[in-house]
Amino acid sequence: MSAAANDQQQRWDKKYADAKPVTSAAACEVLRSNLHLLPAKGTALDLACGLGGNALLLAEQGLTVTACDISPAGLRTLAQTAKSHNLPLTTRQRDIEQDGLGEEQFDVICVSRYLHRPLCPAILAALKPGGLLFYQTFCEEKPATVGPNSPDFVLRTNELLTLFAGLRLRYYQECGPLGNPAAGNRSEALFIGQRQTRKKRV
Ligand SMILES: C[S@@+](CC[C@H](N)C(=O)[O-])C[C@H]1O[C@@H](n2cnc3c(N)ncnc32)[C@H](O)[C@@H]1O
């Protein structure tokens, strides 16, 4: 593992060491609000899962879930929560920025509050044909007190649409500061895209 990855791991391990376990209620909004788009069965990946709210919700929906993260502390807590709720899921400690994701592995991939732009082509490739990507993370119009402020970790206007232009758009929201800023999600962009299905040969 690189020195930078090691720093990341230690930083998140420390944070998760004191954290209370979460439940599926902690899943990101784009997933919670669009459960009706999920397939009835199949494989799902919660990428950079942290304490795994998305993974728990996907497992509750009957999907076969893998949750991966660089932090063993977060994954340990998630594994205990899943066991106590009788939800089967697999946890994997991975440096996803180095290790790759494999090709056409998942019917659903969910990413929340994590951004590493060079990984986007690998995320696309890891979706099976017809697979769905749920992505939600911080965007530049957010209040400075919410989330990270480094441009490396914050989306530019409409950027998820560009990063995942290869997917068929199923849902997009980026409210910015319009109207009543006390209502709605002002900090994050929400995206759902679908990988093209293979054309049937005749
Ligand atoms: C802001 S947290 C988001 C966690 C979760 N997705 C959520 O929405 O609550 C970012 C997560 O990315 C993970 N992470 C950072 N760099 C990583 C890497 N190179 N490989 C795997 N996970 C990484 C961290 O351990 C952390 O759990």
The ligand as a Gaussian input file, in Angstrom:
#p B3LYP/6-31G(d) Opt

LIG

0 1
 C      -16.713000      10.456000       3.398000
 S      -16.491000       8.745000       3.641000
 C      -17.976000       8.124000       2.887000
 C      -18.406000       6.814000       3.442000
 C      -19.776000       6.332000       2.932000
 N      -19.780000       6.080000       1.509000
 C      -20.854000       7.333000       3.306000
 O      -21.465000       7.945000       2.431000
 O      -21.084000       7.471000       4.516000
 C      -15.235000       8.324000       2.437000
 C      -14.800000       6.862000       2.505000
 O      -13.856000       6.601000       1.466000
 C      -12.925000       5.646000       1.962000
 N      -11.713000       5.686000       1.132000
 C      -10.882000       6.748000       0.961000
 N       -9.868000       6.402000       0.139000
 C      -10.066000       5.098000      -0.207000
 C       -9.352000       4.172000      -1.030000
 N       -8.227000       4.514000      -1.653000
 N       -9.838000       2.911000      -1.168000
 C      -10.986000       2.548000      -0.524000
 N      -11.702000       3.387000       0.269000
 C      -11.245000       4.648000       0.419000
 C      -12.698000       6.067000       3.400000
 O      -12.165000       5.049000       4.201000
 C      -14.116000       6.480000       3.806000
 O      -14.811000       5.415000       4.406000

